[in-house]
Amino acid sequence: MEIRMVLLDIDGTLVHQRRLVPSAHRVIAGLKQKGLEVALCTGRSVLHARRVQDVLGVEHGVYFNGALASSRGRIVQAMPLPNDVVERMIGFTRQHDLPLIMHTTDRAVTLSPIPEPLQPLLNAYDFSPIEVVDEYPLSDKPTVFQSNVLVTPDWDEEIQRQLPECLLYRWDWNAIDLQQGACDKSVGAQALFTHLGIKPEQAVHIGDGGNDIPLFRHVGISVAMGNAAAPVRRQASLVTKSVEEDGVLHACLALGLL
C-alpha cells in the first residue's frame, strides 16, 4: 500500500546528545518534497518538542506519549489528567518528598524546586525551564497532560498502585512519565490519521523506545533504530542504523521514501 505519512520519534531517533543529527533537515525536506505528511511522535511535552518541530518545519505532532495531538496548529486530540488524579499525585509525592514536574500545553511547573543533584538529568534531556508555582490547580479545568516523577525503579510498583488510572513509562533510571492510562503513541497518531484521512497501514513510524512499540503495532511499517534495546527491535518490521549513523536517513532511503 502507498505510504502517505511518516512519524518520527525525537530522542534517540532525530536527536542525539541534545543535538539534531546532521541529516534531519535533509530527511524532513525530502519527505515533504515527495508529498508525504510528517509528524513528530514523542513522549516530550509540546513545549519541550517545539524547538525541534519549529527548526525542522514539521506541521503535525503527537506529544505526551499520545495524550495530545495537533495538526497545523489545531488540536485534534486532548486527554489531560483529571484534577483529582493530579491532586493525589501531588499528595503522594509530597508525602514521600519525591520531585514532581507537571506539564501543560505551554508550561512545565513544580511546587518545589528540583534538587540540584537531579539537574544534570534534566540538562541531559534538554528540558525546558521549569517554573516553581505556589499551588495547584493551575486552572478550573484539567490542564496537566503529563507529570514526571524523578525516582528510581524501586518506586514504580507503589506509584502504580497509588495511581492506577495512570500509564507509567520509565525513560531514565531516575525518572518516569505519568499520564492518562488510555494513552499511548498509537492513540495520538490515530487522531492524526483520522483528521488527515490516512489509514494506519499507509504510515511508517521510526523510533527507539519502549513507548514506540504500541505505534509499531498500529502502522503499516515500523522501523527500530539500531540503538534501540533488543525488545524494541524485535517488535519492528525492520531495524536501521543507529542515531549516530543517521539511521532515519538510511531507513527512508531503504524504503524508497527519499
Backbone bond lengths (Angstrom), bond angles and torsions (degrees), N, CA, C in turn:
res aa  C-N    CA-C-N  psi(-1)  N-CA   C-N-CA  omega(-1)  CA-C   N-CA-C  phi
1 M - - - 1.466 - - 1.527 110.02 -
2 E 1.313 115.89 144.01 1.468 121.31 -179.44 1.527 111.23 -61.18
3 I 1.329 116.13 132.78 1.464 121.26 176.22 1.520 109.22 -83.16
4 R 1.341 115.48 130.32 1.459 120.48 -178.74 1.525 113.47 -117.95
5 M 1.343 117.09 -14.00 1.461 118.88 -175.23 1.519 110.45 -147.88
6 V 1.332 115.81 143.41 1.460 122.26 175.48 1.523 107.73 -123.92
7 L 1.332 115.49 126.48 1.462 121.66 177.01 1.514 108.38 -109.52
8 L 1.332 116.03 137.21 1.460 120.91 -173.64 1.522 111.42 -129.51
9 D 1.309 116.39 128.79 1.452 121.94 169.49 1.541 107.94 -67.57
10 I 1.319 116.40 165.97 1.470 119.56 179.36 1.534 111.03 -103.36
11 D 1.326 117.35 -72.36 1.471 120.98 -173.40 1.526 111.11 -69.90
12 G 1.325 115.22 127.14 1.454 120.26 -178.47 1.514 113.17 81.71
13 T 1.331 116.72 0.76 1.464 121.59 -179.01 1.527 110.63 -126.84
14 L 1.326 116.46 -58.04 1.465 121.57 175.02 1.520 112.15 -104.05
15 V 1.326 116.17 -21.56 1.468 121.55 -177.28 1.517 110.02 -120.33
16 H 1.324 115.28 132.48 1.470 121.88 177.75 1.521 107.80 -134.11
17 Q 1.335 115.59 125.86 1.461 120.86 -179.04 1.525 111.62 51.24
18 R 1.326 114.98 48.33 1.460 125.07 174.65 1.530 114.09 70.84
19 R 1.311 118.53 7.46 1.461 121.23 -178.31 1.524 111.02 -123.94
20 L 1.329 116.01 141.41 1.456 119.64 170.91 1.521 109.71 -62.23
21 V 1.324 116.65 139.39 1.462 118.87 175.97 1.528 108.46 -66.58
22 P 1.332 118.21 150.03 1.469 121.23 -173.82 1.524 114.23 -57.08
23 S 1.333 117.55 -30.05 1.467 120.49 -175.50 1.520 113.87 -86.71
24 A 1.341 118.95 -1.81 1.466 121.05 -173.04 1.530 111.83 -58.96
25 H 1.333 117.57 -45.24 1.460 120.33 -179.34 1.523 111.22 -62.87
26 R 1.334 116.17 -41.04 1.472 120.19 179.54 1.520 110.39 -62.53
27 V 1.316 116.52 -42.79 1.464 120.78 -178.83 1.523 110.85 -61.84
28 I 1.338 116.75 -52.69 1.463 120.05 -176.41 1.527 110.72 -62.77
29 A 1.325 116.80 -46.19 1.465 119.90 179.62 1.523 110.96 -60.43
30 G 1.337 116.82 -41.75 1.458 120.63 -178.85 1.517 112.76 -66.54
31 L 1.328 116.52 -41.81 1.465 119.91 178.64 1.525 110.98 -63.97
32 K 1.320 116.73 -42.61 1.466 120.24 -179.99 1.525 111.10 -67.65
33 Q 1.326 116.37 -35.63 1.462 119.89 178.09 1.529 110.85 -63.95
34 K 1.330 116.15 -31.73 1.470 120.88 177.75 1.534 111.95 -79.21
35 G 1.339 117.18 -1.00 1.450 120.42 178.73 1.513 114.79 85.39
36 L 1.325 117.31 13.75 1.454 121.00 -179.77 1.526 111.03 -87.81
37 E 1.330 116.28 142.37 1.452 120.94 171.18 1.526 108.34 -76.19
38 V 1.337 116.79 142.18 1.469 121.53 -179.30 1.522 108.59 -127.95
39 A 1.331 116.02 134.47 1.465 120.90 177.99 1.524 109.38 -132.98
40 L 1.316 115.82 144.34 1.453 120.61 167.12 1.522 107.08 -87.62
41 C 1.322 116.81 136.11 1.461 121.70 -175.84 1.525 107.16 -132.34
42 T 1.332 116.50 103.06 1.452 120.53 -163.04 1.527 112.82 -140.20
43 G 1.296 115.67 159.99 1.452 121.03 169.49 1.517 111.85 -81.93
44 R 1.314 117.75 -10.96 1.459 122.21 -179.57 1.527 111.35 -65.27
45 S 1.321 115.48 159.23 1.459 121.46 171.15 1.522 109.51 -73.73
46 V 1.343 115.63 168.48 1.462 120.29 175.14 1.525 109.45 -59.85
47 L 1.310 116.46 -46.59 1.458 121.65 -179.23 1.521 111.27 -59.58
48 H 1.316 116.23 -42.82 1.461 122.14 -177.16 1.527 111.71 -71.31
49 A 1.333 116.79 -30.70 1.471 120.73 -178.00 1.526 113.14 -89.50
50 R 1.330 116.24 -16.53 1.470 120.01 -169.44 1.520 112.98 -59.28
51 R 1.332 116.20 -39.78 1.465 118.76 -177.53 1.525 110.88 -60.63
52 V 1.328 116.36 -46.38 1.469 120.36 179.50 1.520 110.26 -64.89
53 Q 1.326 116.26 -43.99 1.456 120.27 -178.31 1.523 111.95 -62.13
54 D 1.325 116.36 -43.39 1.469 119.86 -179.22 1.519 112.10 -68.20
55 V 1.332 116.30 -41.94 1.469 120.11 -179.25 1.525 111.28 -62.68
56 L 1.335 115.97 -37.80 1.465 120.30 -177.55 1.530 112.46 -87.93
57 G 1.322 117.62 -13.46 1.457 119.90 -179.09 1.514 113.61 70.68
58 V 1.341 116.90 37.13 1.468 121.61 179.72 1.524 108.71 -89.39
59 E 1.340 116.67 132.36 1.470 121.06 -171.98 1.532 114.24 -93.61
60 H 1.332 117.80 -14.37 1.458 120.70 -176.33 1.527 109.78 -123.23
61 G 1.340 116.25 147.87 1.453 118.70 179.66 1.515 112.57 -150.10
62 V 1.328 114.94 143.31 1.471 123.17 169.69 1.522 105.70 -119.02
63 Y 1.336 116.13 123.10 1.464 121.74 -172.89 1.525 110.12 -122.10
64 F 1.330 115.28 170.20 1.469 120.97 175.70 1.534 111.26 52.53
65 N 1.340 117.10 39.05 1.474 120.86 -178.83 1.521 112.61 54.17
66 G 1.323 116.68 36.22 1.455 120.39 173.73 1.514 116.15 106.28
67 A 1.323 118.95 -7.57 1.465 120.81 -176.41 1.529 113.16 -73.40
68 L 1.317 117.26 -18.66 1.459 121.00 178.72 1.524 108.70 -141.51
69 A 1.326 115.90 135.85 1.463 120.72 176.62 1.517 108.48 -135.70
70 S 1.329 116.06 139.94 1.466 119.90 178.93 1.518 110.16 -137.25
71 S 1.314 115.00 151.21 1.457 122.34 -179.87 1.515 109.08 -134.61
72 R 1.321 116.50 115.74 1.468 122.39 179.21 1.528 111.47 50.86
73 G 1.341 115.18 44.13 1.444 121.24 176.47 1.517 115.41 85.01
74 R 1.317 118.30 -3.87 1.462 122.41 -179.94 1.521 109.73 -104.35
75 I 1.324 117.63 127.39 1.464 121.39 177.74 1.525 109.17 -74.58
76 V 1.319 116.92 124.10 1.462 121.79 -179.72 1.525 111.79 -109.02
77 Q 1.305 117.48 -10.79 1.461 121.39 172.14 1.515 109.90 -155.12
78 A 1.335 116.66 136.04 1.460 121.76 177.98 1.528 108.21 -143.20
79 M 1.335 116.22 119.46 1.457 121.88 -179.21 1.529 109.55 -130.79
80 P 1.340 117.51 71.76 1.471 119.80 179.81 1.522 111.51 -71.28
81 L 1.316 115.85 161.20 1.459 121.59 175.12 1.529 109.51 -73.21
82 P 1.327 118.37 136.65 1.470 119.63 175.54 1.529 110.85 -59.76
83 N 1.323 116.52 145.61 1.461 120.65 -178.38 1.522 112.70 -56.97
84 D 1.352 117.59 -36.24 1.468 119.00 -178.27 1.521 111.35 -67.30
85 V 1.335 116.91 -32.91 1.466 120.36 177.18 1.524 109.70 -68.58
86 V 1.321 116.49 -43.45 1.471 120.16 178.90 1.523 110.47 -63.01
87 E 1.331 116.53 -39.22 1.466 119.59 179.09 1.528 111.46 -63.66
88 R 1.345 117.46 -39.62 1.469 119.99 176.08 1.525 111.06 -67.32
89 M 1.312 115.91 -36.43 1.464 120.88 176.43 1.527 110.58 -61.55
90 I 1.322 115.11 -44.66 1.466 119.94 178.84 1.525 110.10 -63.40
91 G 1.327 116.69 -44.77 1.464 120.01 -179.93 1.514 112.65 -60.09
92 F 1.331 116.77 -44.12 1.461 120.92 -179.00 1.520 110.92 -66.28
93 T 1.333 117.75 -46.24 1.473 119.93 -177.53 1.529 111.22 -68.19
94 R 1.334 116.93 -34.40 1.464 119.35 175.94 1.533 110.78 -66.67
95 Q 1.312 115.89 -42.18 1.463 120.19 -178.77 1.525 111.42 -58.60
96 H 1.323 116.12 -36.55 1.464 120.86 -176.10 1.526 112.74 -105.65
97 D 1.332 116.99 7.22 1.464 122.30 177.50 1.529 111.19 57.04
98 L 1.340 115.74 49.13 1.465 122.04 179.67 1.523 109.29 -104.10
99 P 1.322 118.85 128.74 1.469 120.86 -179.22 1.532 111.12 -63.33
100 L 1.340 116.08 133.25 1.458 122.90 -176.90 1.524 109.81 -130.78
101 I 1.331 115.72 130.70 1.465 122.27 175.08 1.526 107.31 -119.66
102 M 1.334 117.00 132.71 1.459 121.73 -179.57 1.528 109.90 -115.96
103 H 1.340 115.95 136.88 1.460 121.44 -174.62 1.523 111.51 -116.33
104 T 1.326 116.09 126.58 1.460 122.64 168.98 1.527 107.12 -103.28
105 T 1.331 116.83 -170.15 1.463 118.49 178.80 1.520 112.92 -66.80
106 D 1.347 116.68 -24.72 1.467 118.01 -175.26 1.527 114.21 -137.90
107 R 1.339 117.02 13.23 1.469 119.41 -179.99 1.522 109.79 -142.85
108 A 1.337 114.46 152.69 1.462 122.20 168.65 1.519 105.54 -125.30
109 V 1.346 117.03 117.86 1.458 119.89 -171.54 1.522 111.40 -129.70
110 T 1.322 115.43 157.62 1.456 122.44 174.66 1.529 107.88 -143.06
111 L 1.317 115.66 152.75 1.461 120.09 178.74 1.521 112.04 -89.18
112 S 1.331 116.95 -13.12 1.472 122.50 177.64 1.514 108.20 -140.65
113 P 1.306 119.16 143.11 1.467 120.95 179.54 1.530 111.49 -56.18
114 I 1.312 116.23 142.49 1.461 121.20 178.13 1.526 108.66 -71.53
115 P 1.333 118.23 130.31 1.470 120.30 -179.56 1.525 112.27 -55.98
116 E 1.291 115.70 141.35 1.465 121.32 -176.70 1.530 113.15 -55.03
117 P 1.346 120.49 -39.97 1.471 119.37 179.89 1.530 114.25 -60.82
118 L 1.338 117.55 -19.32 1.462 120.43 179.96 1.524 113.40 -93.75
119 Q 1.334 117.56 -6.37 1.458 120.09 -179.74 1.531 113.16 -60.62
120 P 1.345 119.19 -38.83 1.469 117.96 177.97 1.528 113.62 -59.16
121 L 1.342 116.98 -32.23 1.462 120.01 176.39 1.520 110.61 -62.04
122 L 1.326 116.90 -47.72 1.459 120.86 179.80 1.527 111.07 -65.59
123 N 1.318 116.38 -38.01 1.471 119.94 178.13 1.526 111.09 -65.29
124 A 1.316 116.66 -37.90 1.469 120.71 -178.35 1.518 111.35 -62.99
125 Y 1.344 116.43 -32.27 1.461 120.85 178.88 1.527 112.12 -98.98
126 D 1.324 116.51 10.76 1.462 122.10 173.96 1.526 112.38 56.31
127 F 1.344 116.31 43.23 1.457 120.92 179.49 1.520 111.25 -59.49
128 S 1.328 114.96 148.66 1.456 120.61 171.98 1.525 109.04 -70.93
129 P 1.346 118.24 160.73 1.471 120.27 178.09 1.524 111.28 -56.28
130 I 1.328 116.31 139.72 1.457 122.40 -177.18 1.524 109.24 -107.20
131 E 1.326 116.28 123.89 1.460 121.66 179.66 1.534 110.18 -84.34
132 V 1.309 116.36 141.07 1.465 121.15 171.11 1.525 107.28 -96.14
133 V 1.350 116.11 118.91 1.464 120.31 -178.66 1.528 109.36 -112.97
134 D 1.323 115.70 160.86 1.469 121.02 -174.59 1.516 113.17 -83.07
135 E 1.352 117.30 -29.65 1.454 118.36 -173.74 1.524 111.98 -155.83
136 Y 1.330 113.81 165.18 1.451 123.98 172.99 1.533 105.59 -130.63
137 P 1.353 120.25 145.21 1.467 127.65 12.86 1.523 113.78 -79.54
138 L 1.330 113.85 159.01 1.456 120.75 179.41 1.521 110.90 -81.39
139 S 1.343 117.18 -20.61 1.457 122.81 176.00 1.523 107.61 -159.21
140 D 1.343 116.31 174.39 1.464 119.98 -178.97 1.522 112.48 -69.65
141 K 1.313 117.22 -30.60 1.466 120.27 -179.53 1.523 110.26 -102.16
142 P 1.345 117.16 157.25 1.473 119.51 179.69 1.522 111.80 -58.83
143 T 1.318 116.29 131.30 1.465 120.77 -179.04 1.531 112.45 -132.24
144 V 1.342 118.08 -8.99 1.465 121.27 -178.23 1.522 108.84 -90.20
145 F 1.321 116.01 118.49 1.463 121.01 -179.38 1.522 112.14 -94.28
146 Q 1.317 116.56 -25.48 1.460 120.14 -176.82 1.519 108.83 -158.57
147 S 1.323 114.96 147.53 1.464 120.70 172.71 1.514 109.25 -125.82
148 N 1.330 115.71 148.59 1.463 121.81 170.73 1.519 107.58 -109.04
149 V 1.307 116.74 129.93 1.464 121.16 170.11 1.522 106.01 -111.49
150 L 1.316 116.27 125.62 1.465 121.17 -175.24 1.523 108.76 -91.76
151 V 1.331 114.85 86.88 1.463 122.55 -175.37 1.523 110.19 -140.73
152 T 1.323 115.89 159.24 1.462 123.10 176.41 1.532 110.22 -84.04
153 P 1.343 118.49 165.61 1.466 120.96 -173.49 1.523 115.77 -59.68
154 D 1.315 119.13 -21.67 1.458 119.74 -179.76 1.534 112.69 -65.57
155 W 1.344 117.27 -10.93 1.449 121.15 177.56 1.533 112.66 -91.56
156 D 1.308 118.29 -14.20 1.467 121.09 -169.42 1.529 112.92 -57.03
157 E 1.314 116.89 -48.58 1.460 120.55 -175.29 1.530 111.18 -62.14
158 E 1.323 117.56 -43.94 1.459 120.25 -178.43 1.533 111.46 -69.12
159 I 1.321 116.94 -40.19 1.465 119.67 178.32 1.529 110.27 -63.47
160 Q 1.320 117.63 -42.58 1.460 120.40 177.97 1.525 111.60 -63.95
161 R 1.324 116.44 -35.29 1.463 120.59 178.21 1.527 110.98 -67.77
162 Q 1.323 116.49 -39.75 1.452 120.92 -179.45 1.532 112.62 -74.08
163 L 1.331 116.73 -28.15 1.465 121.83 -176.20 1.531 110.27 -128.51
164 P 1.331 117.15 65.62 1.467 120.12 -174.26 1.526 113.62 -65.57
165 E 1.344 117.58 -17.46 1.472 120.60 179.74 1.520 111.96 -74.75
166 C 1.328 116.90 -12.73 1.465 120.99 -171.45 1.521 112.72 -99.19
167 L 1.322 114.46 147.07 1.459 121.79 166.48 1.523 107.13 -84.18
168 L 1.313 117.18 126.98 1.462 122.19 177.41 1.518 107.92 -105.79
169 Y 1.325 116.01 122.58 1.467 121.07 176.89 1.516 109.48 -127.29
170 R 1.329 115.86 121.62 1.465 120.73 179.69 1.525 109.62 -90.45
171 W 1.339 115.34 123.03 1.464 120.28 -179.06 1.526 112.87 -115.00
172 D 1.316 116.90 -4.26 1.459 121.70 175.35 1.523 106.94 -157.34
173 W 1.327 117.12 157.76 1.463 120.31 177.78 1.529 111.17 -55.24
174 N 1.327 116.81 -28.94 1.465 121.95 -175.89 1.524 113.94 -108.95
175 A 1.331 119.03 15.77 1.465 118.26 -174.88 1.518 113.10 -157.50
176 I 1.348 114.75 143.51 1.455 122.00 174.61 1.530 109.64 -129.74
177 D 1.344 115.24 158.55 1.455 122.93 167.48 1.519 108.24 -101.92
178 L 1.334 116.70 145.68 1.452 123.33 170.25 1.527 108.24 -128.61
179 Q 1.330 116.19 131.42 1.452 120.71 178.06 1.522 108.99 -154.67
180 Q 1.326 116.95 -174.96 1.456 120.58 -179.32 1.524 110.80 -54.87
181 G 1.322 116.50 133.09 1.461 120.51 -178.22 1.511 114.11 -63.19
182 A 1.331 117.18 -23.13 1.465 120.58 -179.26 1.520 112.51 -81.90
183 C 1.320 117.89 -0.35 1.464 121.62 -174.79 1.522 112.10 -95.75
184 D 1.306 114.71 144.68 1.457 122.95 158.78 1.521 105.83 -159.83
185 K 1.314 117.41 176.28 1.465 119.28 -173.93 1.527 112.53 -60.49
186 S 1.333 117.61 -30.74 1.465 119.58 -179.40 1.527 111.70 -66.01
187 V 1.332 116.94 -32.60 1.463 121.26 -179.85 1.529 110.42 -67.74
188 G 1.321 116.54 -47.13 1.457 119.86 177.19 1.516 112.50 -64.83
189 A 1.334 116.26 -40.78 1.465 119.91 179.86 1.526 110.84 -64.67
190 Q 1.333 116.77 -38.95 1.461 119.22 179.58 1.525 111.43 -63.07
191 A 1.321 117.10 -34.77 1.465 119.45 175.72 1.529 110.75 -61.01
192 L 1.328 116.60 -38.93 1.467 120.02 175.68 1.523 111.22 -67.13
193 F 1.340 116.71 -44.55 1.466 119.85 -179.94 1.529 110.40 -57.24
194 T 1.326 115.93 -46.25 1.458 120.40 -179.09 1.522 110.58 -62.83
195 H 1.324 116.32 -44.10 1.461 120.89 -179.35 1.529 111.95 -62.79
196 L 1.315 116.64 -37.76 1.465 121.34 -175.00 1.527 113.03 -94.26
197 G 1.330 117.37 -4.72 1.458 120.19 -178.94 1.516 113.32 71.26
198 I 1.327 116.21 37.13 1.467 122.37 -179.14 1.524 109.12 -113.29
199 K 1.318 116.91 138.80 1.451 121.47 176.95 1.529 109.09 -84.07
200 P 1.338 118.71 145.11 1.472 120.04 179.57 1.526 113.34 -54.52
201 E 1.338 116.19 -35.45 1.471 118.65 -179.07 1.518 112.83 -71.12
202 Q 1.338 117.17 -8.00 1.458 121.04 176.48 1.533 112.33 -94.37
203 A 1.343 115.85 11.70 1.463 120.12 -175.59 1.524 111.47 -119.37
204 V 1.334 114.18 152.47 1.463 123.90 173.78 1.521 107.40 -117.45
205 H 1.317 116.72 136.79 1.468 119.22 171.38 1.515 109.35 -123.58
206 I 1.346 115.48 135.44 1.463 122.01 178.87 1.525 108.06 -121.60
207 G 1.330 116.66 126.18 1.456 120.42 -179.13 1.513 112.55 -162.33
208 D 1.329 115.38 179.65 1.464 118.87 -174.08 1.530 114.54 -134.52
209 G 1.351 118.01 -1.31 1.463 119.43 -172.10 1.514 114.02 -114.30
210 G 1.334 115.07 167.77 1.447 120.24 176.39 1.516 112.52 -60.74
211 N 1.338 117.09 -28.69 1.465 120.13 178.54 1.523 112.55 -73.28
212 D 1.344 117.83 -7.16 1.465 121.10 175.98 1.524 112.29 -86.46
213 I 1.317 118.04 -17.53 1.465 121.17 -173.86 1.525 113.11 -59.65
214 P 1.353 120.61 -45.38 1.471 118.43 178.43 1.527 112.94 -57.28
215 L 1.323 117.36 -36.69 1.462 119.82 178.56 1.520 110.95 -75.52
216 F 1.316 118.47 -34.12 1.468 121.17 173.40 1.528 110.02 -52.90
217 R 1.323 116.33 -41.75 1.463 121.52 -176.72 1.517 113.02 -75.73
218 H 1.323 116.98 -11.90 1.463 121.54 -172.23 1.525 113.04 -101.71
219 V 1.326 116.89 -25.70 1.472 120.05 -173.97 1.527 111.53 -98.23
220 G 1.351 114.78 171.12 1.452 119.82 -179.37 1.509 113.68 -69.39
221 I 1.344 116.66 -41.28 1.462 121.68 -179.58 1.521 108.65 -132.40
222 S 1.321 116.45 128.84 1.465 121.33 177.98 1.517 108.78 -118.12
223 V 1.326 115.70 137.84 1.468 121.52 -177.45 1.520 108.69 -127.67
224 A 1.319 116.54 123.06 1.465 121.58 175.38 1.519 109.12 -96.53
225 M 1.312 115.78 137.87 1.452 120.78 175.12 1.533 109.61 -67.00
226 G 1.327 116.30 152.33 1.457 120.17 178.48 1.508 113.41 -62.81
227 N 1.337 117.21 -23.62 1.464 121.66 178.97 1.526 112.67 -86.92
228 A 1.336 118.02 -0.27 1.465 121.07 178.00 1.525 110.35 -68.58
229 A 1.330 115.71 152.36 1.467 120.47 175.80 1.526 109.56 -66.50
230 A 1.322 116.03 156.19 1.470 121.43 -176.30 1.526 113.17 -54.27
231 P 1.355 120.04 -43.53 1.473 118.59 179.25 1.527 113.31 -61.21
232 V 1.329 117.11 -31.28 1.465 120.71 177.64 1.527 109.80 -73.49
233 R 1.315 117.19 -43.92 1.466 120.69 179.57 1.526 111.18 -60.00
234 R 1.325 117.10 -36.99 1.473 120.42 -178.32 1.527 112.56 -66.48
235 Q 1.321 117.84 -21.63 1.460 121.11 -178.10 1.527 113.25 -88.57
236 A 1.321 117.58 -4.95 1.463 121.22 -173.22 1.524 112.43 -96.94
237 S 1.332 115.93 155.42 1.465 121.45 175.06 1.519 110.74 -65.93
238 L 1.332 115.61 -37.33 1.465 120.25 177.72 1.516 109.21 -152.20
239 V 1.316 115.23 164.20 1.466 122.74 -179.53 1.523 107.68 -119.48
240 T 1.317 116.51 132.05 1.457 121.35 179.18 1.523 109.86 -105.05
241 K 1.308 117.20 -170.02 1.463 121.79 178.17 1.531 109.79 -73.94
242 S 1.308 115.93 173.85 1.465 120.90 -177.71 1.521 110.83 -74.83
243 V 1.337 115.38 169.25 1.457 120.19 179.37 1.527 110.76 -61.81
244 E 1.341 117.53 -36.61 1.467 120.23 179.53 1.528 111.98 -67.20
245 E 1.330 116.02 -22.30 1.466 121.33 -178.81 1.527 112.00 -101.91
246 D 1.328 116.94 21.69 1.464 121.61 179.27 1.527 112.14 58.57
247 G 1.330 115.01 50.32 1.459 120.85 -176.03 1.517 114.24 -60.26
248 V 1.345 118.08 -35.09 1.467 119.74 179.24 1.520 110.31 -64.54
249 L 1.319 117.25 -44.44 1.459 121.36 177.71 1.527 110.86 -58.43
250 H 1.324 116.86 -48.06 1.464 120.02 -179.13 1.520 111.62 -63.01
251 A 1.336 117.77 -37.51 1.459 120.41 178.35 1.522 111.42 -65.12
252 C 1.332 116.31 -44.65 1.459 119.64 -179.27 1.531 111.79 -64.80
253 L 1.314 116.36 -36.93 1.474 120.20 176.24 1.525 110.59 -66.29
254 A 1.336 115.89 -44.22 1.468 120.52 -179.38 1.525 112.01 -62.30
255 L 1.326 116.56 -33.72 1.459 121.05 -178.66 1.524 112.64 -87.50
256 G 1.326 117.01 -0.82 1.465 120.84 179.74 1.525 113.30 73.04
257 L 1.318 116.54 24.40 1.461 120.40 -179.88 1.522 112.11 -88.25
258 L 1.316 116.47 -14.39 1.467 121.79 177.62 1.525 109.32 -125.92
